[in-house]
């Protein structure tokens, strides 16, 4: 019985050590570059993505955040770029977190049929923080993004897009 009590006390102490307090500020982001060729004669498909966020803990373990994401892809003479801006929130428990955000932005295609569009999305995320040094964390995160409403710009119809992604980045928390 003493061992169980000691384990529970240790878990409670370790959980409280990693609580993010009201007023804590956070920022971070990540980058990704990929170059892919299907064979030696093919043009490379190059992609670049960067995302950043800033946040503020309104109450203990609840962060309001603003974010921005940029994506660029090129393949031969075809170019695609997308930018998204978002507002959302995350809840933290120990090193785990989960949240949701509303995203809005646009995209443009440069090829034989140049066009641009705008769209809205809902983003659900969850992840885990690995502490590197005090207040600096390596972040692993999964996102499920789904389209909302109708496209704007040159595109028409309902936005029925869905996306699942896994990402890694750095997050810094300043009490």
C-alpha positions as CSV (number, residue, x, y, z in Angstrom):
1,X,0.0,0.0,0.0
2,X,2.9,2.4,0.8
3,X,4.3,1.8,-2.7
4,X,1.0,2.8,-4.3
5,X,0.7,6.0,-2.2
6,X,4.3,6.9,-3.1
7,X,3.7,6.3,-6.8
8,X,0.5,8.5,-6.7
9,X,2.3,11.3,-4.9
10,X,5.2,11.2,-7.4
11,X,2.8,11.3,-10.3
12,X,0.9,14.3,-8.8
13,X,4.2,16.1,-8.2
14,X,5.5,15.5,-11.6
15,X,2.2,16.6,-13.2
16,X,2.2,19.8,-11.3
17,X,5.8,20.6,-12.2
18,X,4.8,20.8,-15.9
19,X,1.6,22.9,-15.4
20,X,1.6,26.1,-17.5
21,X,0.4,29.0,-15.4
22,X,-1.9,31.9,-16.3
23,X,0.1,34.7,-18.0
24,X,2.7,32.4,-19.6
25,X,3.6,33.4,-23.2
26,X,4.4,30.8,-25.8
27,X,5.8,30.8,-29.3
28,X,7.3,28.4,-31.7
29,X,7.2,26.8,-35.1
30,X,8.7,24.4,-37.6
31,X,10.0,24.0,-41.1
32,X,9.9,21.2,-43.6
33,X,11.6,20.8,-47.0
34,X,11.2,17.8,-49.3
35,X,12.5,17.0,-52.8
36,X,11.2,13.9,-54.6
37,X,12.0,12.4,-58.0
38,X,10.1,9.3,-59.3
39,X,13.1,8.4,-61.5
40,X,16.4,9.9,-62.7
41,X,14.8,11.6,-65.8
42,X,11.8,13.2,-63.9
43,X,11.6,16.7,-62.7
44,X,11.9,17.0,-58.9
45,X,8.8,17.9,-56.9
46,X,10.1,20.3,-54.2
47,X,7.9,21.3,-51.3
48,X,8.6,23.8,-48.5
49,X,6.4,24.4,-45.5
50,X,6.9,26.8,-42.5
51,X,4.5,27.4,-39.6
52,X,4.7,29.7,-36.6
53,X,2.5,30.3,-33.6
54,X,2.2,32.7,-30.6
55,X,0.1,32.0,-27.6
56,X,-0.9,33.3,-24.2
57,X,-2.3,31.3,-21.2
58,X,-5.6,32.8,-20.2
59,X,-5.9,30.5,-17.2
60,X,-3.7,27.6,-16.0
61,X,-3.1,25.1,-18.8
62,X,-5.4,26.8,-21.3
63,X,-3.7,28.7,-24.1
64,X,-5.3,31.0,-26.7
65,X,-3.1,31.1,-29.9
66,X,-2.7,32.7,-33.2
67,X,-0.9,30.9,-36.0
68,X,0.4,31.2,-39.6
69,X,1.3,28.5,-42.1
70,X,3.0,28.8,-45.5
71,X,3.3,26.0,-48.0
72,X,5.0,26.1,-51.5
73,X,5.3,23.3,-54.0
74,X,7.0,23.3,-57.4
75,X,7.1,20.6,-60.1
76,X,8.5,21.6,-63.5
77,X,6.6,24.7,-64.6
78,X,3.8,24.1,-62.0
79,X,3.9,26.2,-58.8
80,X,1.4,26.1,-55.9
81,X,1.5,28.2,-52.8
82,X,-0.8,28.4,-49.9
83,X,-1.0,30.6,-46.8
84,X,-3.2,30.1,-43.8
85,X,-3.9,32.2,-40.7
86,X,-5.7,30.9,-37.6
87,X,-7.1,31.5,-34.2
88,X,-7.6,28.8,-31.6
89,X,-6.8,27.3,-28.3
90,X,-5.0,24.4,-26.7
91,X,-5.5,22.6,-23.3
92,X,-2.4,21.1,-21.7
93,X,-2.2,18.2,-19.2
94,X,1.3,17.4,-18.1
95,X,3.2,17.2,-21.5
96,X,0.1,16.3,-23.5
97,X,-2.0,18.9,-25.3
98,X,-5.1,19.0,-27.5
99,X,-7.0,21.8,-29.2
100,X,-8.9,23.3,-32.1
101,X,-8.5,26.3,-34.4
102,X,-10.3,28.2,-37.1
103,X,-8.1,28.7,-40.2
104,X,-8.6,30.9,-43.2
105,X,-6.4,31.8,-46.1
106,X,-5.8,31.4,-49.8
107,X,-3.9,29.6,-52.4
108,X,-2.6,30.3,-55.9
109,X,-1.6,28.0,-58.8
110,X,0.8,29.1,-61.5
111,X,0.6,26.8,-64.6
112,X,-1.3,26.6,-67.8
113,X,-4.4,27.7,-65.9
114,X,-3.4,30.4,-63.4
115,X,-6.0,30.8,-60.7
116,X,-6.3,31.6,-57.0
117,X,-8.9,30.7,-54.3
118,X,-9.7,31.3,-50.7
119,X,-11.1,28.9,-48.1
120,X,-11.9,28.3,-44.4
121,X,-11.0,25.2,-42.3
122,X,-11.4,23.7,-38.9
123,X,-8.2,22.2,-37.3
124,X,-8.2,19.7,-34.5
125,X,-4.8,18.8,-33.0
126,X,-3.2,16.8,-30.3
127,X,0.4,16.2,-29.3
128,X,3.2,15.8,-26.8
129,X,6.0,18.0,-25.6
130,X,9.5,16.7,-24.9
131,X,11.5,19.1,-22.7
132,X,14.9,19.9,-24.2
133,X,16.0,22.5,-21.6
134,X,13.9,24.5,-19.1
135,X,11.0,26.2,-21.0
136,X,12.0,24.8,-24.4
137,X,10.3,21.8,-25.8
138,X,10.4,19.6,-28.9
139,X,6.8,19.2,-30.0
140,X,5.2,16.2,-31.9
141,X,1.8,17.0,-33.1
142,X,-1.0,15.4,-35.2
143,X,-3.6,17.5,-37.0
144,X,-6.9,16.7,-38.7
145,X,-8.1,19.6,-40.9
146,X,-11.5,19.8,-42.6
147,X,-12.9,22.3,-45.0
148,X,-15.7,24.7,-44.1
149,X,-18.2,26.5,-46.3
150,X,-17.6,27.3,-50.0
151,X,-14.5,28.3,-51.8
152,X,-13.9,31.9,-52.8
153,X,-11.9,33.4,-55.7
154,X,-11.6,31.5,-58.9
155,X,-12.7,28.2,-57.3
156,X,-16.3,27.3,-56.9
157,X,-18.3,24.7,-54.8
158,X,-18.2,23.4,-51.3
159,X,-14.9,23.0,-49.5
160,X,-14.9,19.3,-48.7
161,X,-11.1,19.0,-48.2
162,X,-9.7,16.9,-45.4
163,X,-6.1,16.4,-44.3
164,X,-4.3,14.4,-41.7
165,X,-0.7,15.4,-40.9
166,X,2.0,14.7,-38.4
167,X,4.6,17.4,-37.6
168,X,7.5,18.2,-35.3
169,X,8.7,21.6,-34.1
170,X,10.0,23.7,-31.2
171,X,7.9,25.5,-28.6
172,X,9.2,28.0,-26.1
173,X,7.2,28.9,-23.0
174,X,8.0,32.1,-21.0
175,X,6.4,32.4,-17.5
